[in-house]
Amino acid sequence: MAKQKTLSDQLRHIIENSEMSRYQISKLSGVDASQLHRFVYGTGRLTTDSLDKVGAVLGLQFTQREAK
């Protein structure tokens, strides 16, 4: 069975594959570019406030899978 990616891993993937650059995401969200860079490369973390801001810029929302 494949290991499920963490929410942080999924967000890193979304940021890296976004049509917007990390710089654009940083500017639009108000999250420091170096903080976002460290998060994407796994050497730093984002606060919940920063996660909310980045998620809003990227138009993200959580959905829950149906139980099997």
HTML snippet that shows the backbone in 3Dmol.js (N, CA, C, O; Angstrom):
<script src="https://3Dmol.org/build/3Dmol-min.js"></script>
<div id="view" style="width:600px;height:400px;position:relative"></div>
<script>
const pdb = `
ATOM      1  N   MET A   1       0.843  -1.176   0.000  1.00  0.00           N
ATOM      2  CA  MET A   1       0.000   0.000   0.000  1.00  0.00           C
ATOM      3  C   MET A   1       0.892   1.244   0.000  1.00  0.00           C
ATOM      4  O   MET A   1       1.823   1.343   0.799  1.00  0.00           O
ATOM      5  N   ALA A   2       0.606   2.189  -0.896  1.00  0.00           N
ATOM      6  CA  ALA A   2       1.391   3.414  -0.994  1.00  0.00           C
ATOM      7  C   ALA A   2       1.082   4.332   0.182  1.00  0.00           C
ATOM      8  O   ALA A   2      -0.061   4.450   0.624  1.00  0.00           O
ATOM      9  N   LYS A   3       2.136   4.978   0.673  1.00  0.00           N
ATOM     10  CA  LYS A   3       1.978   5.912   1.780  1.00  0.00           C
ATOM     11  C   LYS A   3       1.298   7.178   1.273  1.00  0.00           C
ATOM     12  O   LYS A   3       1.685   7.736   0.246  1.00  0.00           O
ATOM     13  N   GLN A   4       0.282   7.623   2.005  1.00  0.00           N
ATOM     14  CA  GLN A   4      -0.439   8.837   1.619  1.00  0.00           C
ATOM     15  C   GLN A   4       0.429  10.060   1.893  1.00  0.00           C
ATOM     16  O   GLN A   4       1.078  10.141   2.936  1.00  0.00           O
ATOM     17  N   LYS A   5       0.442  10.996   0.975  1.00  0.00           N
ATOM     18  CA  LYS A   5       1.209  12.221   1.158  1.00  0.00           C
ATOM     19  C   LYS A   5       0.563  13.063   2.250  1.00  0.00           C
ATOM     20  O   LYS A   5      -0.661  13.110   2.375  1.00  0.00           O
ATOM     21  N   THR A   6       1.405  13.728   3.039  1.00  0.00           N
ATOM     22  CA  THR A   6       0.902  14.632   4.067  1.00  0.00           C
ATOM     23  C   THR A   6       0.295  15.862   3.404  1.00  0.00           C
ATOM     24  O   THR A   6       0.531  16.124   2.225  1.00  0.00           O
ATOM     25  N   LEU A   7      -0.483  16.607   4.167  1.00  0.00           N
ATOM     26  CA  LEU A   7      -1.051  17.847   3.636  1.00  0.00           C
ATOM     27  C   LEU A   7       0.064  18.815   3.256  1.00  0.00           C
ATOM     28  O   LEU A   7      -0.049  19.524   2.256  1.00  0.00           O
ATOM     29  N   SER A   8       1.139  18.852   4.041  1.00  0.00           N
ATOM     30  CA  SER A   8       2.274  19.726   3.719  1.00  0.00           C
ATOM     31  C   SER A   8       2.920  19.329   2.397  1.00  0.00           C
ATOM     32  O   SER A   8       3.257  20.188   1.582  1.00  0.00           O
ATOM     33  N   ASP A   9       3.090  18.028   2.186  1.00  0.00           N
ATOM     34  CA  ASP A   9       3.660  17.546   0.921  1.00  0.00           C
ATOM     35  C   ASP A   9       2.761  17.917  -0.256  1.00  0.00           C
ATOM     36  O   ASP A   9       3.243  18.317  -1.316  1.00  0.00           O
ATOM     37  N   GLN A  10       1.467  17.782  -0.060  1.00  0.00           N
ATOM     38  CA  GLN A  10       0.517  18.124  -1.119  1.00  0.00           C
ATOM     39  C   GLN A  10       0.581  19.614  -1.438  1.00  0.00           C
ATOM     40  O   GLN A  10       0.545  20.007  -2.604  1.00  0.00           O
ATOM     41  N   LEU A  11       0.678  20.449  -0.387  1.00  0.00           N
ATOM     42  CA  LEU A  11       0.766  21.893  -0.614  1.00  0.00           C
ATOM     43  C   LEU A  11       2.064  22.257  -1.321  1.00  0.00           C
ATOM     44  O   LEU A  11       2.059  23.106  -2.213  1.00  0.00           O
ATOM     45  N   ARG A  12       3.169  21.634  -0.944  1.00  0.00           N
ATOM     46  CA  ARG A  12       4.433  21.891  -1.641  1.00  0.00           C
ATOM     47  C   ARG A  12       4.290  21.579  -3.130  1.00  0.00           C
ATOM     48  O   ARG A  12       4.740  22.349  -3.979  1.00  0.00           O
ATOM     49  N   HIS A  13       3.667  20.456  -3.437  1.00  0.00           N
ATOM     50  CA  HIS A  13       3.466  20.047  -4.828  1.00  0.00           C
ATOM     51  C   HIS A  13       2.597  21.073  -5.569  1.00  0.00           C
ATOM     52  O   HIS A  13       2.900  21.436  -6.706  1.00  0.00           O
ATOM     53  N   ILE A  14       1.531  21.533  -4.935  1.00  0.00           N
ATOM     54  CA  ILE A  14       0.641  22.514  -5.559  1.00  0.00           C
ATOM     55  C   ILE A  14       1.387  23.816  -5.825  1.00  0.00           C
ATOM     56  O   ILE A  14       1.248  24.402  -6.898  1.00  0.00           O
ATOM     57  N   ILE A  15       2.175  24.272  -4.855  1.00  0.00           N
ATOM     58  CA  ILE A  15       2.940  25.511  -5.028  1.00  0.00           C
ATOM     59  C   ILE A  15       3.932  25.357  -6.179  1.00  0.00           C
ATOM     60  O   ILE A  15       4.033  26.235  -7.036  1.00  0.00           O
ATOM     61  N   GLU A  16       4.654  24.257  -6.200  1.00  0.00           N
ATOM     62  CA  GLU A  16       5.659  24.033  -7.240  1.00  0.00           C
ATOM     63  C   GLU A  16       5.045  23.910  -8.630  1.00  0.00           C
ATOM     64  O   GLU A  16       5.693  24.254  -9.619  1.00  0.00           O
ATOM     65  N   ASN A  17       3.824  23.431  -8.724  1.00  0.00           N
ATOM     66  CA  ASN A  17       3.181  23.223 -10.016  1.00  0.00           C
ATOM     67  C   ASN A  17       2.166  24.299 -10.366  1.00  0.00           C
ATOM     68  O   ASN A  17       1.437  24.179 -11.350  1.00  0.00           O
ATOM     69  N   SER A  18       2.122  25.339  -9.567  1.00  0.00           N
ATOM     70  CA  SER A  18       1.202  26.447  -9.821  1.00  0.00           C
ATOM     71  C   SER A  18       1.643  27.230 -11.055  1.00  0.00           C
ATOM     72  O   SER A  18       2.827  27.282 -11.389  1.00  0.00           O
ATOM     73  N   GLU A  19       0.677  27.828 -11.714  1.00  0.00           N
ATOM     74  CA  GLU A  19       1.007  28.713 -12.836  1.00  0.00           C
ATOM     75  C   GLU A  19       1.675  29.986 -12.337  1.00  0.00           C
ATOM     76  O   GLU A  19       2.348  30.679 -13.101  1.00  0.00           O
ATOM     77  N   MET A  20       1.493  30.295 -11.061  1.00  0.00           N
ATOM     78  CA  MET A  20       2.139  31.451 -10.448  1.00  0.00           C
ATOM     79  C   MET A  20       3.510  31.038  -9.921  1.00  0.00           C
ATOM     80  O   MET A  20       3.705  29.897  -9.504  1.00  0.00           O
ATOM     81  N   SER A  21       4.441  31.962  -9.942  1.00  0.00           N
ATOM     82  CA  SER A  21       5.752  31.702  -9.353  1.00  0.00           C
ATOM     83  C   SER A  21       5.643  31.785  -7.831  1.00  0.00           C
ATOM     84  O   SER A  21       4.684  32.345  -7.300  1.00  0.00           O
ATOM     85  N   ARG A  22       6.621  31.231  -7.144  1.00  0.00           N
ATOM     86  CA  ARG A  22       6.640  31.371  -5.687  1.00  0.00           C
ATOM     87  C   ARG A  22       6.679  32.843  -5.297  1.00  0.00           C
ATOM     88  O   ARG A  22       6.076  33.243  -4.301  1.00  0.00           O
ATOM     89  N   TYR A  23       7.384  33.639  -6.075  1.00  0.00           N
ATOM     90  CA  TYR A  23       7.460  35.079  -5.799  1.00  0.00           C
ATOM     91  C   TYR A  23       6.067  35.713  -5.892  1.00  0.00           C
ATOM     92  O   TYR A  23       5.684  36.501  -5.027  1.00  0.00           O
ATOM     93  N   GLN A  24       5.318  35.371  -6.933  1.00  0.00           N
ATOM     94  CA  GLN A  24       3.959  35.912  -7.083  1.00  0.00           C
ATOM     95  C   GLN A  24       3.071  35.461  -5.924  1.00  0.00           C
ATOM     96  O   GLN A  24       2.321  36.263  -5.367  1.00  0.00           O
ATOM     97  N   ILE A  25       3.153  34.190  -5.563  1.00  0.00           N
ATOM     98  CA  ILE A  25       2.366  33.678  -4.444  1.00  0.00           C
ATOM     99  C   ILE A  25       2.732  34.433  -3.170  1.00  0.00           C
ATOM    100  O   ILE A  25       1.861  34.798  -2.379  1.00  0.00           O
ATOM    101  N   SER A  26       4.016  34.659  -2.983  1.00  0.00           N
ATOM    102  CA  SER A  26       4.496  35.389  -1.818  1.00  0.00           C
ATOM    103  C   SER A  26       3.920  36.806  -1.775  1.00  0.00           C
ATOM    104  O   SER A  26       3.397  37.239  -0.748  1.00  0.00           O
ATOM    105  N   LYS A  27       4.016  37.506  -2.872  1.00  0.00           N
ATOM    106  CA  LYS A  27       3.545  38.893  -2.920  1.00  0.00           C
ATOM    107  C   LYS A  27       2.034  38.980  -2.723  1.00  0.00           C
ATOM    108  O   LYS A  27       1.554  39.835  -1.979  1.00  0.00           O
ATOM    109  N   LEU A  28       1.289  38.108  -3.380  1.00  0.00           N
ATOM    110  CA  LEU A  28      -0.170  38.149  -3.285  1.00  0.00           C
ATOM    111  C   LEU A  28      -0.678  37.724  -1.913  1.00  0.00           C
ATOM    112  O   LEU A  28      -1.724  38.193  -1.463  1.00  0.00           O
ATOM    113  N   SER A  29       0.060  36.838  -1.249  1.00  0.00           N
ATOM    114  CA  SER A  29      -0.380  36.330   0.047  1.00  0.00           C
ATOM    115  C   SER A  29       0.160  37.141   1.215  1.00  0.00           C
ATOM    116  O   SER A  29      -0.400  37.103   2.311  1.00  0.00           O
ATOM    117  N   GLY A  30       1.239  37.872   0.986  1.00  0.00           N
ATOM    118  CA  GLY A  30       1.876  38.605   2.073  1.00  0.00           C
ATOM    119  C   GLY A  30       2.802  37.739   2.909  1.00  0.00           C
ATOM    120  O   GLY A  30       3.266  38.161   3.968  1.00  0.00           O
ATOM    121  N   VAL A  31       3.072  36.529   2.437  1.00  0.00           N
ATOM    122  CA  VAL A  31       3.998  35.628   3.132  1.00  0.00           C
ATOM    123  C   VAL A  31       5.396  35.897   2.592  1.00  0.00           C
ATOM    124  O   VAL A  31       5.599  35.956   1.380  1.00  0.00           O
ATOM    125  N   ASP A  32       6.358  36.060   3.493  1.00  0.00           N
ATOM    126  CA  ASP A  32       7.725  36.352   3.103  1.00  0.00           C
ATOM    127  C   ASP A  32       8.244  35.318   2.105  1.00  0.00           C
ATOM    128  O   ASP A  32       8.071  34.116   2.307  1.00  0.00           O
ATOM    129  N   ALA A  33       8.878  35.782   1.036  1.00  0.00           N
ATOM    130  CA  ALA A  33       9.361  34.886  -0.024  1.00  0.00           C
ATOM    131  C   ALA A  33      10.358  33.860   0.505  1.00  0.00           C
ATOM    132  O   ALA A  33      10.332  32.703   0.085  1.00  0.00           O
ATOM    133  N   SER A  34      11.231  34.269   1.417  1.00  0.00           N
ATOM    134  CA  SER A  34      12.215  33.320   1.941  1.00  0.00           C
ATOM    135  C   SER A  34      11.541  32.271   2.826  1.00  0.00           C
ATOM    136  O   SER A  34      11.972  31.119   2.859  1.00  0.00           O
ATOM    137  N   GLN A  35      10.496  32.662   3.534  1.00  0.00           N
ATOM    138  CA  GLN A  35       9.746  31.702   4.355  1.00  0.00           C
ATOM    139  C   GLN A  35       9.055  30.673   3.458  1.00  0.00           C
ATOM    140  O   GLN A  35       9.070  29.478   3.755  1.00  0.00           O
ATOM    141  N   LEU A  36       8.458  31.132   2.372  1.00  0.00           N
ATOM    142  CA  LEU A  36       7.796  30.235   1.434  1.00  0.00           C
ATOM    143  C   LEU A  36       8.818  29.301   0.774  1.00  0.00           C
ATOM    144  O   LEU A  36       8.557  28.111   0.599  1.00  0.00           O
ATOM    145  N   HIS A  37       9.968  29.845   0.413  1.00  0.00           N
ATOM    146  CA  HIS A  37      11.042  29.035  -0.178  1.00  0.00           C
ATOM    147  C   HIS A  37      11.461  27.922   0.776  1.00  0.00           C
ATOM    148  O   HIS A  37      11.576  26.767   0.368  1.00  0.00           O
ATOM    149  N   ARG A  38      11.690  28.264   2.048  1.00  0.00           N
ATOM    150  CA  ARG A  38      12.103  27.259   3.033  1.00  0.00           C
ATOM    151  C   ARG A  38      11.032  26.192   3.218  1.00  0.00           C
ATOM    152  O   ARG A  38      11.352  25.014   3.380  1.00  0.00           O
ATOM    153  N   PHE A  39       9.768  26.592   3.197  1.00  0.00           N
ATOM    154  CA  PHE A  39       8.681  25.613   3.318  1.00  0.00           C
ATOM    155  C   PHE A  39       8.704  24.641   2.139  1.00  0.00           C
ATOM    156  O   PHE A  39       8.637  23.426   2.326  1.00  0.00           O
ATOM    157  N   VAL A  40       8.797  25.177   0.938  1.00  0.00           N
ATOM    158  CA  VAL A  40       8.768  24.340  -0.265  1.00  0.00           C
ATOM    159  C   VAL A  40       9.924  23.345  -0.269  1.00  0.00           C
ATOM    160  O   VAL A  40       9.757  22.206  -0.704  1.00  0.00           O
ATOM    161  N   TYR A  41      11.092  23.762   0.211  1.00  0.00           N
ATOM    162  CA  TYR A  41      12.254  22.877   0.212  1.00  0.00           C
ATOM    163  C   TYR A  41      12.400  22.069   1.501  1.00  0.00           C
ATOM    164  O   TYR A  41      13.404  21.388   1.705  1.00  0.00           O
ATOM    165  N   GLY A  42      11.384  22.152   2.369  1.00  0.00           N
ATOM    166  CA  GLY A  42      11.352  21.307   3.555  1.00  0.00           C
ATOM    167  C   GLY A  42      12.283  21.707   4.676  1.00  0.00           C
ATOM    168  O   GLY A  42      12.545  20.910   5.576  1.00  0.00           O
ATOM    169  N   THR A  43      12.786  22.926   4.638  1.00  0.00           N
ATOM    170  CA  THR A  43      13.699  23.378   5.695  1.00  0.00           C
ATOM    171  C   THR A  43      13.039  24.384   6.631  1.00  0.00           C
ATOM    172  O   THR A  43      13.683  24.892   7.550  1.00  0.00           O
ATOM    173  N   GLY A  44      11.764  24.673   6.405  1.00  0.00           N
ATOM    174  CA  GLY A  44      11.039  25.614   7.243  1.00  0.00           C
ATOM    175  C   GLY A  44       9.562  25.259   7.287  1.00  0.00           C
ATOM    176  O   GLY A  44       9.090  24.380   6.566  1.00  0.00           O
ATOM    177  N   ARG A  45       8.854  25.959   8.143  1.00  0.00           N
ATOM    178  CA  ARG A  45       7.416  25.717   8.315  1.00  0.00           C
ATOM    179  C   ARG A  45       6.640  26.995   8.073  1.00  0.00           C
ATOM    180  O   ARG A  45       7.194  28.094   8.108  1.00  0.00           O
ATOM    181  N   LEU A  46       5.361  26.836   7.828  1.00  0.00           N
ATOM    182  CA  LEU A  46       4.462  27.975   7.708  1.00  0.00           C
ATOM    183  C   LEU A  46       3.531  27.988   8.906  1.00  0.00           C
ATOM    184  O   LEU A  46       3.108  26.937   9.387  1.00  0.00           O
ATOM    185  N   THR A  47       3.216  29.176   9.384  1.00  0.00           N
ATOM    186  CA  THR A  47       2.233  29.299  10.452  1.00  0.00           C
ATOM    187  C   THR A  47       0.846  29.033   9.877  1.00  0.00           C
ATOM    188  O   THR A  47       0.668  29.032   8.659  1.00  0.00           O
ATOM    189  N   THR A  48      -0.124  28.810  10.736  1.00  0.00           N
ATOM    190  CA  THR A  48      -1.485  28.589  10.241  1.00  0.00           C
ATOM    191  C   THR A  48      -1.987  29.833   9.522  1.00  0.00           C
ATOM    192  O   THR A  48      -2.725  29.714   8.544  1.00  0.00           O
ATOM    193  N   ASP A  49      -1.612  31.012   9.976  1.00  0.00           N
ATOM    194  CA  ASP A  49      -1.998  32.248   9.304  1.00  0.00           C
ATOM    195  C   ASP A  49      -1.424  32.285   7.886  1.00  0.00           C
ATOM    196  O   ASP A  49      -2.121  32.647   6.938  1.00  0.00           O
ATOM    197  N   SER A  50      -0.157  31.911   7.750  1.00  0.00           N
ATOM    198  CA  SER A  50       0.481  31.879   6.426  1.00  0.00           C
ATOM    199  C   SER A  50      -0.149  30.818   5.534  1.00  0.00           C
ATOM    200  O   SER A  50      -0.344  31.043   4.340  1.00  0.00           O
ATOM    201  N   LEU A  51      -0.466  29.668   6.109  1.00  0.00           N
ATOM    202  CA  LEU A  51      -1.140  28.615   5.342  1.00  0.00           C
ATOM    203  C   LEU A  51      -2.471  29.116   4.801  1.00  0.00           C
ATOM    204  O   LEU A  51      -2.812  28.871   3.644  1.00  0.00           O
ATOM    205  N   ASP A  52      -3.223  29.823   5.650  1.00  0.00           N
ATOM    206  CA  ASP A  52      -4.509  30.375   5.218  1.00  0.00           C
ATOM    207  C   ASP A  52      -4.328  31.350   4.060  1.00  0.00           C
ATOM    208  O   ASP A  52      -5.093  31.326   3.096  1.00  0.00           O
ATOM    209  N   LYS A  53      -3.320  32.203   4.157  1.00  0.00           N
ATOM    210  CA  LYS A  53      -3.076  33.205   3.112  1.00  0.00           C
ATOM    211  C   LYS A  53      -2.665  32.556   1.792  1.00  0.00           C
ATOM    212  O   LYS A  53      -3.175  32.919   0.732  1.00  0.00           O
ATOM    213  N   VAL A  54      -1.753  31.606   1.858  1.00  0.00           N
ATOM    214  CA  VAL A  54      -1.304  30.906   0.647  1.00  0.00           C
ATOM    215  C   VAL A  54      -2.467  30.122   0.042  1.00  0.00           C
ATOM    216  O   VAL A  54      -2.666  30.142  -1.173  1.00  0.00           O
ATOM    217  N   GLY A  55      -3.227  29.439   0.880  1.00  0.00           N
ATOM    218  CA  GLY A  55      -4.386  28.686   0.408  1.00  0.00           C
ATOM    219  C   GLY A  55      -5.402  29.570  -0.286  1.00  0.00           C
ATOM    220  O   GLY A  55      -5.984  29.177  -1.297  1.00  0.00           O
ATOM    221  N   ALA A  56      -5.622  30.774   0.255  1.00  0.00           N
ATOM    222  CA  ALA A  56      -6.574  31.709  -0.359  1.00  0.00           C
ATOM    223  C   ALA A  56      -6.089  32.160  -1.734  1.00  0.00           C
ATOM    224  O   ALA A  56      -6.874  32.227  -2.681  1.00  0.00           O
ATOM    225  N   VAL A  57      -4.804  32.468  -1.845  1.00  0.00           N
ATOM    226  CA  VAL A  57      -4.238  32.899  -3.130  1.00  0.00           C
ATOM    227  C   VAL A  57      -4.358  31.793  -4.176  1.00  0.00           C
ATOM    228  O   VAL A  57      -4.638  32.056  -5.346  1.00  0.00           O
ATOM    229  N   LEU A  58      -4.144  30.557  -3.740  1.00  0.00           N
ATOM    230  CA  LEU A  58      -4.188  29.423  -4.670  1.00  0.00           C
ATOM    231  C   LEU A  58      -5.600  28.868  -4.868  1.00  0.00           C
ATOM    232  O   LEU A  58      -5.806  27.970  -5.685  1.00  0.00           O
ATOM    233  N   GLY A  59      -6.569  29.401  -4.122  1.00  0.00           N
ATOM    234  CA  GLY A  59      -7.948  28.948  -4.260  1.00  0.00           C
ATOM    235  C   GLY A  59      -8.167  27.537  -3.727  1.00  0.00           C
ATOM    236  O   GLY A  59      -8.944  26.771  -4.297  1.00  0.00           O
ATOM    237  N   LEU A  60      -7.485  27.190  -2.633  1.00  0.00           N
ATOM    238  CA  LEU A  60      -7.559  25.831  -2.099  1.00  0.00           C
ATOM    239  C   LEU A  60      -8.652  25.688  -1.052  1.00  0.00           C
ATOM    240  O   LEU A  60      -9.008  26.638  -0.356  1.00  0.00           O
ATOM    241  N   GLN A  61      -9.168  24.482  -0.966  1.00  0.00           N
ATOM    242  CA  GLN A  61     -10.086  24.120   0.108  1.00  0.00           C
ATOM    243  C   GLN A  61      -9.939  22.628   0.367  1.00  0.00           C
ATOM    244  O   GLN A  61      -9.605  21.859  -0.534  1.00  0.00           O
ATOM    245  N   PHE A  62     -10.191  22.229   1.609  1.00  0.00           N
ATOM    246  CA  PHE A  62     -10.124  20.818   1.968  1.00  0.00           C
ATOM    247  C   PHE A  62     -11.416  20.121   1.588  1.00  0.00           C
ATOM    248  O   PHE A  62     -12.497  20.708   1.637  1.00  0.00           O
ATOM    249  N   THR A  63     -11.286  18.865   1.212  1.00  0.00           N
ATOM    250  CA  THR A  63     -12.454  17.996   1.062  1.00  0.00           C
ATOM    251  C   THR A  63     -12.133  16.708   1.785  1.00  0.00           C
ATOM    252  O   THR A  63     -10.977  16.291   1.854  1.00  0.00           O
ATOM    253  N   GLN A  64     -13.151  16.090   2.315  1.00  0.00           N
ATOM    254  CA  GLN A  64     -12.961  14.849   3.037  1.00  0.00           C
ATOM    255  C   GLN A  64     -13.403  13.690   2.168  1.00  0.00           C
ATOM    256  O   GLN A  64     -14.473  13.723   1.561  1.00  0.00           O
ATOM    257  N   ARG A  65     -12.560  12.658   2.115  1.00  0.00           N
ATOM    258  CA  ARG A  65     -12.902  11.469   1.344  1.00  0.00           C
ATOM    259  C   ARG A  65     -13.995  10.706   2.081  1.00  0.00           C
ATOM    260  O   ARG A  65     -14.082  10.722   3.309  1.00  0.00           O
ATOM    261  N   GLU A  66     -14.812  10.050   1.299  1.00  0.00           N
ATOM    262  CA  GLU A  66     -15.837   9.208   1.899  1.00  0.00           C
ATOM    263  C   GLU A  66     -15.180   7.971   2.482  1.00  0.00           C
ATOM    264  O   GLU A  66     -14.238   7.426   1.906  1.00  0.00           O
ATOM    265  N   ALA A  67     -15.681   7.533   3.626  1.00  0.00           N
ATOM    266  CA  ALA A  67     -15.164   6.306   4.242  1.00  0.00           C
ATOM    267  C   ALA A  67     -15.526   5.114   3.378  1.00  0.00           C
ATOM    268  O   ALA A  67     -16.603   5.064   2.783  1.00  0.00           O
ATOM    269  N   LYS A  68     -14.610   4.153   3.317  1.00  0.00           N
ATOM    270  CA  LYS A  68     -14.856   2.964   2.496  1.00  0.00           C
ATOM    271  C   LYS A  68     -15.580   1.910   3.275  1.00  0.00           C
ATOM    272  O   LYS A  68     -15.870   0.839   2.743  1.00  0.00           O
TER     273      LYS A  68
END
`;
const viewer = $3Dmol.createViewer("view");
viewer.addModel(pdb, "pdb");
viewer.setStyle({}, {cartoon: {color: "spectrum"}});
viewer.zoomTo();
viewer.render();
</script>
